[in-house]
Amino acid sequence: MIQSQKLWTIDEPEQQLIEQLTSQLGVSTIAAKILIARGCKTAEQAAPLLKIDASQYHDPFLMAGMDEAVARIEQALETGEKILVYGDYDADGITSTTVMLNVLLDLGADVDFVIPNRFKHGYGPNAELFREAHANGFGLIITVDNGISGIEPVKLARELGMDVIITDHHEAGEILPDANIIVHPRIPAGHYPFGELAGVGVAFKLAHALYGELPDHLFEYVAIGTIADLVPLVGENRYLVQRGLKALQESYNPWVPALCEASGANQQDITEETVGFYFGPRLNAIGRLGDAQPGVEFLMSESQPDANRLAKQLNDKNTERKKIVEDIADEAIALIESTPALKESLVLVVAGEGWNPGVVGIVASRLVEKYYRPTIVLSIDREKGMAKGSARSIEGFHLFNELAKNRDILPHFGGHPMAAGMTLAIEHVDELRIRLHQQASACLTEDQLIQKLHIDVPIELNEISVEAIEEIRGLAPFGTEFPKPNFAIQYVKVKSMRKIGSAENHLKMELEDAYGSLDAIGFGKGYLFDEISYGIELSLVGDLQINEWQGNKKPQFMIQDIGVKDWQLYDYRGKSQTANWLAKIPVEQTDFIAFSGQTKHEYAQAMPKEIVHVTAQTDLTKLERNIVLLDLPENVVLLENLLQVVKIERIYAHFYTKNSVYMNGMPSRDHFKWYYGFLKKRPTFNLNQHIQQLSQHIGLNSEVIKFMTKVFFELGFVTIENGLTTVNENAPKTALSEAPSYKMRSQQIELEQKLLYATYSELKQWFDERLSS
């Protein structure tokens, strides 16, 4: 058995629906399954996903406040009034700022921008920066990707005589800022057909309204901000992102190739994953560690040297960010592992002095992935006596509501069910952990504390083709609320398997079933090579990709997780280098078993833990589910009893045999007859002295001759005294098979034949029959 890293839940789509969609839409069965998993049960429902077009894009003037915003900005353009674009320090805020700067500069505005520093000014409108804007002669402030929560700073701006246009998409509180104009897709509620735009989407709408036509040259910024901000990739956002990805692939802006080179991406192959995993993190990093202004300068760069220089700066910041995250995560894990009160808590609350508050949210996400518990990571500021940080949650623990129950020690917090930010006094950190643990104990079940992986598209090997995978890409972009499918391949076998990579830490497999085969790659899963045995059925979760090499295309499965329900047999028979096969065994979960006291003695020093000598009196119920069978039992019943009592997951068969009776075989009746006649001719025979000569003469090895002598002795045919063998002329006639040693040798030959010298499949079948009975 191999336990999957997460608990899988697999949806099984209705076969009738699959056949219906494949027939009506002319798509593959895999594409049909994806459409069904995304809620499409008819061809009409699937059509907007298969063909994204301008019909999904809405008139910007449908948005409340748009007419007024355009009129106020045009007034500023006519009078030469100074305009300040007030942005945010994440990728959405940076791209929003860039969009607004582009349109205002194109229209001839006297415009500048400012982005608050995360550490100095915090998020959103800032009174100090608004005062500076007034001092510098700005008459109009346009916020992008922020502003809806800036009640006091906006009030100050108005008192100073400046006008404020808020463009935002974040959740609004009960009281709105007293801005001149608010442009927001959900304020007032329900006025606009699509309420899930990112900040850059709202800015793009305003740009469209100002230009009077669709600004095609700004789509690439919209794609980056929308994907990076994790807003739902449905409806209008799908159109914006699809257009934006195509624009990025074809862009002549110098910053696009510069960003591709810095991140190792190919411009022609840019997808939503390129943006989400390579572009977005680099733009986010600059604001996480300091001033985000270079991010805007980069996206506004007009020469390749400037773009390359700034791309390197973003890349360096991202590398620095990753190192900081790694260091904080390592410290946090060490703290959890060394502190029982922390490790046993249902809600992890870890705090460290000097931890960068700009990255603690990423660290919290990593800890949730590792421990699967709601997690808060706090940065301690001793001088201020405060702890500031971020939290991430799991399903079943509504983070905002649970934090709200602790307002007496949480003066500042905000967020939603799965994420939050907060500030509290250092002396209340432990108290918060204790309270949240108690709250989690009341609302989280054991089942909710097991990380789950929802698999919405189970597939068969015979469904997978290059054409089907290319068709899946046609359903992109994938993202929030339109997630990339998790594919599951169930109950296939391993045709071949090997470790790859310079460190042999990756796994390459060829999977097969009765209908086909498929290559599979597991990056970082080389360790599974020693855990997967041939002949078993395994199930895999992952992604489908196309492997292109020298003009040839082949489908390939990228392994995310592997599960094996059946017990497994590992064949270490005849392996003389004990240390080599021992290194492949999980020692803590394994018992090492010897049926012979001699084997236990011989292997005692070589084994990593005490060997269990199994006899008829051994309590088998205490054995682990993984067992190493060091030798063969003299009586097969001992092994069969063990297999019935222990709930076996893995058997490592070594079966050390010092003297194989199977190889020497059972002497024939003629051999016994000749040997008895030989002894009768000699009144006394010193076997020890003449056994080698006799062995050469009769053509049997000395072990067999000793065995025949023992059979004669047990049946009373001979007596042995002082090493001399004498025939007993008066012994009654008895069948050779009646001798105990004859019976034991027969059993041992049969046992060696079935266990020691059987093929792997024969041995597996022998165990299967006994484990299933």
Helices and strands as residue ranges (DSSP letters): E 7-10, H 15-25, H 29-37, H 43-50, G 54-56, G 60-62, H 66-79, E 82-86, H 91-106, E 110-114, H 127-135, E 140-144, H 151-159, E 163-167, E 181-183, H 199-211, G 216-218, H 219-228, H 236-250, H 255-263, G 267-269, H 272-274, I 275-279, H 280-289, H 293-299, H 304-338, H 340-343, E 348-353, H 360-371, E 375-381, E 386-392, H 399-404, E 412-415, E 419-425, G 426-428, H 429-443, G 447-449, E 452-455, E 457-459, G 461-463, H 466-473, E 487-500, E 506-513, E 516-522, G 526-530, E 538-549, E 552-563, E 568-571, H 578-582, G 587-589, E 590-594, H 597-603, E 612-613, G 620-622, E 626-631, H 636-645, E 650-656, H 661-664, H 669-680, E 685-686, H 687-698, H 702-714, E 718-721, E 724-727, G 736-738, H 740-751, I 752-756, H 760-771
